[in-house]
Amino acid sequence: MNPIRLLSVCVGLIVFACGVAWAQSYPSKPVRVVIVFAPGGATDIVGRVAFQKVGEQLNQQFIIDNRAGAGGTIGAALVAKSPPDGYTLMVYSTTLLANAHLYKKLPYDPLKDFVGLTPVARLVNMLVVHPSMPVRTVKDLISLARAHPNDIAYGSAGVGALQHLSTSLLCNMTNVKMVHVPFKGGALAAVATAGGEIQMLLTPISEVLPQLQSRHVRPIAVSSDKRVAQYPDIPTIGETVKGYEFTSWMGAFAPAGTPRPIVEKLNAELKKAVADTNVAANLSSQSLDPMYMTLDEFAQQLKSDYDKYGQVVKLSGARLD
């Protein structure tokens, strides 16, 4: 065998052996899990529930570190610059990909600077209105919005947030005009809808649960392609607006360059965690669907969703400096 070729093979075997050894002993110390949004939101809930279970499985601490701000870009920048050793992880949503089209410049590349471990939960939006609104169906809402353009105000967690993009897509598909009112979080937008400050909200079900339970908002429809198990009587938007579907996921990531054996171990542990009966029940009780993909499946999903969100952001006209 050619000496250079032999050396290359030997180096490869050494690297592989080291990776296997790292994975076998990993984690040998606490792991920091950076959640890029504030405590209490859907992404925070998913990250805490999943990694608490992973910590139990591996008999090690997975310490939650909320680094909120700028649509998650502050936390993501921190993780992108962290050592790729498996001891700094990230929980983010599809906003990671949307931000790539919203911001003129980011301090990281969402596809190149992270390795996706797996989605952990699927998130479905629910369209709700203030009880004073004379609408009970999506058809009613569209008719009212067409009769009174720009009279209906809808909320979001900020420019380019899921609430903004999902509602903007609905408006584009139905040729209606509404007024966008951004808040500093989905929970605040839910409170504003319940109080009548705004008339409508298309937001993750988990973020409007208190208002649904107190009947301070009226549920109209969900954003998934099929009705959700927790609310089987609530129709999908797509039953009225053909082709409409807008769901999101929250997933776990590691810095690019993290040894493959460690990445594979984390993927396997997260698979076990979301399959756990108690974890699944906990997520489902908050209308969050447990979700898992292999590393290759998630890599393909990230590329596909990157293009999808590019189109949705373009339709919305949203742009951030």
C-alpha positions in Angstrom: 0.0 0.0 0.0 1.2 3.5 -0.8 2.8 5.0 2.4 0.7 8.2 2.2 -2.5 6.1 1.8 -1.4 3.9 4.7 -0.8 6.9 6.9 -4.2 8.3 6.0 -5.9 5.0 6.9 -4.1 4.8 10.2 -5.0 8.4 11.1 -8.6 7.6 10.2 -8.7 4.6 12.4 -7.2 6.5 15.3 -9.7 9.3 15.0 -12.5 6.7 14.9 -11.2 4.9 17.9 -10.9 8.2 19.9 -14.5 9.1 18.9 -15.8 5.7 20.1 -13.9 6.1 23.4 -15.2 9.7 23.9 -18.8 8.4 23.2 -18.4 5.6 25.7 -17.3 7.9 28.5 -19.6 10.8 27.4 -20.8 12.7 29.3 -18.3 12.7 32.1 -19.3 16.1 33.4 -22.5 18.3 33.3 -23.7 19.4 29.9 -25.0 22.9 29.2 -28.2 23.0 27.1 -28.7 26.5 25.7 -32.4 27.3 25.1 -32.5 30.3 22.8 -35.9 31.6 24.1 -37.2 32.8 27.4 -38.5 30.4 30.1 -42.1 29.3 29.8 -42.5 29.2 26.0 -43.0 26.1 24.0 -39.3 25.7 23.1 -38.3 26.0 26.7 -40.9 23.5 27.8 -39.7 20.9 25.2 -36.0 21.4 26.0 -36.5 21.0 29.7 -38.7 17.9 29.5 -36.5 16.1 27.0 -33.1 16.8 28.5 -34.3 16.1 32.1 -35.1 12.6 30.8 -31.8 12.3 28.9 -30.0 13.3 32.1 -31.7 10.6 34.0 -30.8 8.0 31.3 -27.2 9.0 31.3 -26.9 9.7 35.0 -25.5 13.2 34.4 -26.7 16.8 34.7 -28.0 18.6 31.6 -28.2 22.2 32.8 -30.7 24.5 31.1 -29.3 27.9 30.2 -31.9 30.3 28.7 -30.2 32.8 26.4 -33.1 34.7 24.9 -33.0 37.7 22.6 -33.1 38.7 18.9 -35.3 35.8 17.9 -32.9 33.3 19.3 -29.8 34.6 17.4 -28.0 35.5 20.7 -28.1 32.0 22.0 -27.4 30.4 18.6 -24.3 32.6 18.2 -23.0 31.5 21.6 -23.4 27.8 20.7 -21.9 28.2 17.2 -18.7 29.5 18.9 -18.6 26.8 21.6 -16.2 23.9 21.6 -17.6 21.0 19.5 -17.2 18.5 22.3 -20.8 17.6 23.2 -20.8 19.7 26.4 -22.7 22.6 24.9 -26.0 21.8 23.1 -28.9 24.0 21.8 -32.6 23.8 21.6 -34.2 25.9 18.8 -37.2 25.9 16.6 -37.7 26.4 12.9 -37.1 30.1 13.6 -33.4 29.1 13.2 -34.1 28.7 9.5 -36.5 31.6 9.2 -34.0 34.0 10.7 -31.5 33.2 7.9 -33.9 34.9 5.5 -35.1 37.7 7.9 -31.7 39.1 9.0 -29.4 40.8 6.5 -26.4 39.2 8.3 -26.1 36.6 11.1 -22.9 35.7 13.1 -23.4 32.0 12.1 -24.6 29.8 9.2 -27.7 27.9 10.3 -26.9 24.9 8.1 -23.1 24.8 8.4 -22.4 25.8 12.0 -24.7 23.3 13.7 -25.4 19.6 13.4 -29.0 18.7 14.0 -29.5 15.9 16.6 -33.2 15.4 16.1 -36.5 17.3 16.2 -38.0 16.7 19.7 -41.6 17.9 19.3 -43.9 19.1 16.6 -45.8 22.4 17.2 -49.2 23.1 15.8 -50.7 26.6 15.8 -54.3 27.4 16.8 -56.3 30.3 15.3 -58.1 32.0 18.1 -60.2 35.2 18.3 -61.5 37.4 21.0 -65.0 36.3 22.0 -66.5 39.6 20.9 -65.5 38.8 17.3 -68.6 37.8 15.2 -66.8 34.8 13.7 -66.9 31.1 14.5 -65.3 29.6 11.4 -62.3 30.4 9.1 -64.9 31.2 6.4 -66.5 33.8 8.7 -63.1 35.3 9.4 -62.1 35.6 5.8 -65.5 37.2 4.9 -65.1 39.8 7.7 -61.5 40.6 6.8 -62.5 41.1 3.1 -65.4 43.4 4.1 -63.2 45.4 6.5 -59.6 45.4 5.2 -56.9 46.3 7.8 -59.6 46.5 10.6 -58.5 43.2 12.2 -55.3 43.3 14.2 -53.4 40.1 14.8 -50.5 39.5 17.2 -47.2 37.7 17.1 -44.0 37.2 19.2 -42.2 39.6 16.9 -41.4 40.4 13.3 -40.7 37.1 11.5 -41.9 35.0 14.4 -44.0 31.9 13.7 -47.2 33.7 14.5 -46.3 36.5 12.0 -45.3 34.1 9.2 -48.2 31.7 9.6 -50.8 34.5 9.6 -49.0 36.3 6.7 -49.2 33.1 4.7 -52.9 32.8 5.5 -53.5 36.4 4.4 -51.7 35.8 1.1 -53.6 32.6 0.3 -57.0 34.2 1.0 -56.2 37.7 -0.4 -57.1 39.6 2.8 -55.4 42.4 4.7 -54.9 42.5 8.4 -52.7 44.6 10.7 -49.7 43.0 12.4 -49.0 43.9 16.0 -45.7 42.4 17.3 -45.2 41.6 21.0 -42.2 40.5 23.0 -43.4 36.9 23.2 -46.3 34.6 22.2 -47.6 34.5 25.8 -48.0 38.3 25.8 -49.8 38.2 22.5 -52.2 35.6 23.9 -52.9 37.8 26.9 -53.5 40.8 24.5 -56.0 38.7 22.5 -57.9 37.6 25.6 -58.0 41.3 26.7 -59.3 42.5 23.4 -56.2 44.6 22.6 -56.0 42.6 19.4 -58.7 40.6 17.7 -56.9 37.5 16.4 -53.9 35.2 17.0 -52.5 32.2 15.2 -50.1 30.8 17.8 -48.7 27.6 19.2 -51.5 25.8 21.1 -49.2 25.4 24.2 -48.9 29.2 24.4 -52.6 29.9 24.5 -53.7 27.0 26.7 -54.5 29.3 29.7 -56.8 31.5 27.6 -58.5 28.5 26.0 -59.1 26.9 29.4 -60.6 30.1 30.8 -62.6 30.7 27.6 -61.2 34.1 27.2 -60.5 33.3 23.5 -62.5 31.4 21.0 -60.8 28.6 19.1 -61.5 28.6 15.3 -59.0 26.2 13.6 -55.6 24.6 13.8 -52.7 25.0 11.3 -51.8 21.3 10.8 -52.9 19.2 7.8 -55.0 17.0 10.1 -57.0 17.7 13.2 -55.1 17.4 16.4 -55.9 14.6 18.9 -56.3 17.0 21.8 -58.9 19.1 20.0 -60.7 16.7 17.5 -63.7 19.0 17.1 -61.6 21.9 16.0 -61.2 21.9 12.1 -58.0 22.6 10.3 -57.5 25.8 8.4 -56.9 23.7 5.3 -60.4 22.3 5.4 -61.5 25.8 4.3 -58.3 27.2 2.7 -57.1 24.4 0.4 -53.4 23.7 0.7 -52.8 25.7 3.9 -50.5 23.9 6.4 -48.1 25.5 8.8 -46.5 23.5 11.5 -43.1 23.9 13.3 -40.7 21.7 15.2 -38.4 22.3 18.1 -35.1 20.4 17.9 -31.8 19.8 19.5 -28.5 20.8 18.0 -24.7 20.6 18.7 -21.9 22.8 17.3 -20.6 21.6 13.9 -17.6 19.3 14.3 -18.9 17.5 17.3 -17.6 13.9 17.1 -20.0 11.7 15.2 -20.1 9.0 17.9 -21.2 11.6 20.5 -23.8 13.0 18.0 -25.1 9.4 17.4 -25.3 8.8 21.2 -27.3 12.0 21.8 -29.6 11.1 18.9 -30.2 7.6 20.4 -30.8 9.0 23.9 -33.2 11.6 22.7 -35.1 8.9 20.8 -35.5 7.0 24.0 -36.5 10.1 25.9 -39.4 11.2 23.6 -40.6 7.5 23.4 -40.8 7.5 27.3 -44.5 7.3 28.3 -44.2 10.1 30.9 -42.3 12.4 28.6 -44.8 11.8 25.7 -47.7 12.4 28.1 -46.2 15.5 29.4 -45.6 17.0 25.9 -49.0 15.8 24.6 -50.8 17.4 27.6 -49.5 20.8 26.3 -50.5 20.0 22.7 -46.9 19.3 21.7 -46.4 16.1 19.6 -43.3 14.0 20.5 -41.1 13.8 17.4 -37.9 11.9 16.3 -35.7 11.6 13.2 -32.5 10.0 12.4 -29.5 12.2 11.9 -29.7 11.9 8.1 -33.5 12.5 8.1 -33.1 15.6 10.1 -30.3 16.9 7.9 -32.6 16.6 4.9 -35.5 18.2 6.8 -33.3 21.2 7.7 -32.4 21.7 4.0 -36.0 21.4 2.9 -37.3 23.7 5.6 -34.6 26.3 4.8 -36.0 26.7 1.3 -39.6 26.6 2.6 -39.1 29.4 5.1 -37.3 31.4 2.5 -40.5 31.4 0.4 -42.7 32.2 3.4 -40.5 35.1 4.6 -40.5 36.5 1.1 -44.3 36.4 1.0 -44.5 38.2 4.4 -42.2 41.0 3.4 -40.5 40.8 6.8 -37.0 42.0 7.1 -34.7 42.7 10.1 -31.3 44.4 10.4 
